[in-house]
Each structure stands twice: as structure tokens, then as C-alpha cells.
Amino acid sequence: VRNFWCNGMYAREMTIPAGTVLTGAVHKTEHFTVVSKGRMHLMTDDGVVEVTAPFIGTSKAGIKRVGFALEETVVTTFHVTSETELSKLVAELCESTEAELMGGADNVQRQNNLLEG
């Protein structure tokens, strides 16, 4: 994950390896989503669609996305905010806390992986 800020905008870029199933955070605000590389299946309100780079779309507030990377895929989301501290930013934009996301101490997937390992 890479983070960028510019003039009241925050961008979060993720590189997703081929074969990865992922779920997004529930966001509090509508925002742009850009696929700049790769190809993935994405669950939408209309069912599963295949998204191929280059792609730009919007994600509405309250939506939780599920995807499957068919090949290495780069996804970037863009959010309007003046916040630059990541923990505060996550609290402002998402229904989850930073500790629940990104491998944080409260991340359920991380905890399950530790128990299995």
C-alpha cells in the first residue's frame, strides 16, 4: 500500500498479486476508484463484473467491495480530505479502525493467520 496527499486529496494505491481475493473497507464517503494495471473480477450492485485497466469508477458511501485479481492489479482510491495522519484518516473515511485494517493488531484475518501458523 502506498499513500499520497496533494491539495486536500488523499490517494491510496494497492498492488494486488494475481490470484488474491480481497475485500475493501466500508467507506463513509463516495470516492473515485482507478484500476491502472491488471484485470480483476469485482462484485458490484449489478453482480460480478470484469474490470480491466485502464478503468475509473465511483464507489458510493456504505459499499463494501469484494474482488479477485485475475492478474497483478494496481487499484487507487481518491478521497477528499485535509487529514494527513493515517490513523485519523482511516477513522474519518472508513467504518473500520486502522488497527482492524492493513494488518493491524485487531485485523481478524491477521489474527487467524497467526493462530494457524
Number of C-alpha atoms within 10 A of each C-alpha: 11 9 13 11 16 11 8 11 14 18 17 15 18 14 15 21 15 15 12 14 15 13 12 12 19 17 22 16 15 16 16 15 19 17 21 16 17 21 21 26 16 19 16 14 9 6 7 13 13 13 17 17 15 11 14 15 11 12 17 14 14 14 16 14 16 15 19 20 22 19 16 15 21 20 19 18 19 18 19 17 16 13 16 15 8 11 12 12 17 18 14 16 21 18 14 16 19 19 14 16 18 13 13 14 12 14 16 14 14 16 14 10 9 9 8 7 6
